[in-house]
Amino acid sequence: MGMFSWKCKGCGADLKMDEIVRMNGCVGEYDGYGRAGGFDASGANFKVVAWHELCFQKATDEQRNDESPSDDAEDQGFGTPNPDFMNPQRIEDAKAERAKKSASVPASLFPLVKFRCGCIGLRPDCYGDAVVFKSCRGETDETIDTMYIEHVDEPNSYEAVHPEKAREILITMIQLVADGHKLRTIQRLLK
């Protein structure tokens, strides 16, 4: 069987051999014969949703959620691959840019406040206890954790945290959760 390919759902260009692609969710180098990253469409009769990985990382959520099949490529995957679609650093940069954009959360869903004392956390409960993310006391043995419960003075005296500051704290929390997952994976490997 000869080479065959599909058009990218993002840019509409044909997927070429050696480009980093995403086919039905599997990411890898396209071999020109329907295989990439563990996905094998050779001999199969089902729809293929194909992207250049760079295009997928730059796509909107609505575009990424479109599961309609990709069109067949007229040139069957022959031709010179696009260097942009073969560059892992460009893909990582696009992923990082996407992560920055997706880390913004509406204030109503993540109500960070700054208390009069200077602590930053979630709005307190009726007893004055708040989940604090950033202590007014700086980093001490007690406050080194990212989240902890602290009794705040004047719990009803607070102001909304600037969205940029809230975004910065949220990104730090997301990175810590991701690091925790990586640590547990390493621990499981070492057992």
N, C-alpha and C positions, 0 to 999 in steps of 0.2 A: 504494500500500500504506500502511496506517495505522501508527500507532506500535505498538511491542511491546517487551517487556522480560522480565527474569528476576528471580528472587529471589536476594538475596545469600547466598552460602554461609556467611557468618559470622553475620549478625544475622537473616536470614530476611526482611528488608524488601525491597520492590520497588525495583529500580534506577530512578531518576527522571532525566529530562532535566536536564542541567547538573551532575549529581553527578560527582565524580571516581571512576572505576571501573576495575576490572581485568577484562578479558574475554579468556579463553584466553591470559593472560600479557601482553596489551597494556594499557597504562595511558593513560587520557585522560578527557576530559569526554564523558559519554554524550550522544548526540544524540537519543535516543528512537526511533531507527530501526535499532538493531542495530549502531551504529558507535561506536568509542571507541579513540583512540590507535593508529590504523593497522589495527585489527581491524574487519572488516565482515561481519556475519552476515546481512545482507539478501539474500534470495534463496538462501541456502546451506542445505543440509540436513545439518547436523552438530551434534554436542553443543556446548553453550556452558557454560563454567565461569565464572561471573560472581561478582564480589565488589565491595563498596565498597572502595576502596583503604585506607581507614582500618581497616576490619574485617580486611582481609588482613594489615596490618602488626601488628595486635594478636593474630592467630590463632596457635595453637601450630603447631609443625612438622607434627604429624600432620594437623591440619585443613588446612593449606596444601597438603599432598601428596595430599589427596583430589581425584581428578580426575573424580569422578562428575559428570554434568551438573546444572546448576542447574535448579530448577523454573521453569516459566513464571509470569510475574507476572499476577495476575488483573486488575489495573487497566491493564495494557499500558503502564506507564510514565507514565500520566497522574497528575497530582497535584502537590502542592507538594514540591519537593526539600528534603531535610534539610540545613540550613546546616552541620552538622558534617561532612557528606560532601562539602562544597564548599570546605572550608577547607584550603589547602595547608600552612599552618603546623601544624595539628593532625596532618596526615599525616607531616610531617617530624619532629615531636616523637615520634610513635609509632615511626617508623623508628629514631630515635636511642635510644629506650628499648629497642627490640628488639636493637639492636647491642650495647648494654651487657650485656644478658642473655646473648646468644650468645657473648660474648667470654670467658666462663669456660671454662677447660680443666682437666680433671682433672690433678692433680699428676703422675700416672704418665705422662701424655702430654707434659707440659711441665715437666720436672724442674728447676726453678730452685733454685739454692742460693746461700747467702751464705757466702763463704769467710772464714777468720779475719782476713785482711787487710782485708776490707770490700767486696771486689768481689762483684758479683752476676752469675751466669751459669749455664751448664749444667754438670752434673757433669763433671769433667775426665777426660781419657784417662789411660792408664797413665804417660805422660811428664810429667804435671802441666800440660799445656796445656789451657786451657778457653776456650770461646766466652763472652766477657764482654759483657754488655749495659749494665752500669753499673759504672764503675771506682771503686775506692777513692781514686784520685788526682784525682777530679773531672774537669772538662772540660779537656783539653789538646789540642794538635794531633794527638796519637796517639789519644786516646780520644774524639774528637768523633763518630766514626762510631758508629752504634747497635750494631753487632756487630763484634767483632774478636777475634783469638786473642791471648791473653796467658798467659804462664807465671805461675802463682800459687804463692806460697809455701805449703808444707804442703797440697798438693792433697787430702789425705785428711781435712783438718779443715774441715768445713763443716756448715751446718745448713740445714734447709728454709726457703725464703722463705715468709713469711706469704701465704696465698692472695690477699688484697686487694692486696698489693704486686706479686705475680706478675701479677695481672689488669691492674694499672696499666701495667706494662711491656709486656704483650702488646698492650694497646689502643694504646699508643704505636707499637709495631712495625706493627700493622695500619694505622694512620693513615699511617705513613711509606710503606708499600707502596702504599696508595691514592694518596697524593700523587705517588709515582713514576710510577704509571700515568697520572695526569692530566698530568704534565710531558711524558711521551713522546707523549701525544695532541697536546698543544700543539706540540711539536717537529715532529711529522709534518705538522700543519697549516701550519706556517711554511716547510716545504720547498718 
